Amino acid sequence: MSVHLNRLNIEKEALKRVLNFLPYPFLVTEVNEGRRRNIFVNEKFVDEIGYTCEEMPSVDDWFILAYPDEIYREEVKQEWNLRSTQAILDGSDSVFLQAKVQTKTKGARWYEVKSSVSGSINLVAFVDINENKAREEDLARTNRNKDKILSILGHDLRGPLRNLQALSSMLLKQNMTREEFLSMVKSVNEKAFQSLEFLDTTLIWTKSNFDKISITIEKLSPRALTESILPVYQNSFENKKIKISLEINSNVSIYSDAEILTIVIRNLISNAIKFTGENGSITISALQEGDFFIIMVKDTGVGMDQETIHKITDEHFSSKGTHQESGLGLGLKLCKELLQQIGSVLEIKSDKNKGTEMKIRLKNNLQDY
């Protein structure tokens, strides 16, 4: 866009009338006493982006409102300055870039910002490209998820299945004592259980990342829900001689999504067993804390530092358990993401060699019967 205001001799008031008829937001600035000030925004700008010249008298004020994150604001400024310098070298009076603008009424939206300079006057147009950017981001996220799924299927699941194949081949041998046979069957059972857990977690993670999970809020008993989960892990905690204590009142119900809560509690119990050594203990309890209903899984396991807590909840990270149990590195990250969908959070408190306490914090979900 190139508007030669001096050549066309368009008066400012006439320009304002013209801009008010145009379908895009426009901002007009003018250099006055060495400082660029905002002198006009058209009606479309006020309707769509929301700010008036009174709220942002200078260009600096606009940048603060439009790009509230200081780091991002500096990135936009630097890029704009680079493009402005290049435009001067090219003999052009136009500059444009794509940026995420914080609007007053619609939140952050992507715009292509186009600027045209004539003398002391600068016209800045904003073309909404938010839908296109959203599609690009969805496509990029889908591609990243596909790559991660292929990595999981190609590495994390292949390993346990190879172990199962090797163990079953050994079982086919005839020269094996009863003790060796029972030990081998125990190993096959453990590996099969791990493989099923891997597959289950992978499928849930895939569903949460590629499709929107349907949320169903219903009345449920957290104790009954937990009691239905524990038998799945009975062999695992009995093999390690771990004592499980369930301290949830059977007369309390909550309103939540049963599928999400089951997945999260399963993951917390599985992790507690994984990182608790022989003769340790795990306590599963619940309490009302203000407006929140808390479900806690506390163990006497190996514990972890803050850096590890960050990795397991925000990254693809896995470590071996006390019996060298493997994991996908998706479990707690998945729990965190699923809980966000029902307005809840996962909190972790842990100390090295002193154990870990994990809390599911559910807001406004408690009802007594």
Sequence and secondary structure as in RCSB ss.txt:
>XXXX:A:sequence
MSVHLNRLNIEKEALKRVLNFLPYPFLVTEVNEGRRRNIFVNEKFVDEIGYTCEEMPSVDDWFILAYPDEIYREE
VKQEWNLRSTQAILDGSDSVFLQAKVQTKTKGARWYEVKSSVSGSINLVAFVDINENKAREEDLARTNRNKDKIL
SILGHDLRGPLRNLQALSSMLLKQNMTREEFLSMVKSVNEKAFQSLEFLDTTLIWTKSNFDKISITIEKLSPRAL
TESILPVYQNSFENKKIKISLEINSNVSIYSDAEILTIVIRNLISNAIKFTGENGSITISALQEGDFFIIMVKDT
GVGMDQETIHKITDEHFSSKGTHQESGLGLGLKLCKELLQQIGSVLEIKSDKNKGTEMKIRLKNNLQDY
>XXXX:A:secstr
    HHHHT  HHHHHHHHHHSSS EEEEEEETTEEEEEEE HHHHHHT   TTT  BHHHHHHHH  SHHHHHH
HHHHHHHHHHHHHHTT  EEEEEEEEE SSS EEEEEEEEEEETTEEEEEEEE HHHHHHHHHHHHHHHHHHHHH
HIIIIITHHHHHHHHHHHHHHT S   HHHHHHHHHHHHHHHHHHHHHHHHHHHHHHHHHS     EEEE HHHH
HHHHGGGGHHHHHHTT EEEEE  TTEEEEEEHHHHHHHHHHHHHHHHHT  TT EEEEEEEEETTEEEEEEEE 
S    HHHHHHHHHS      TT     S HHHHHHHHHHTTT EEEEEEETTTEEEEEEEEES EEE 
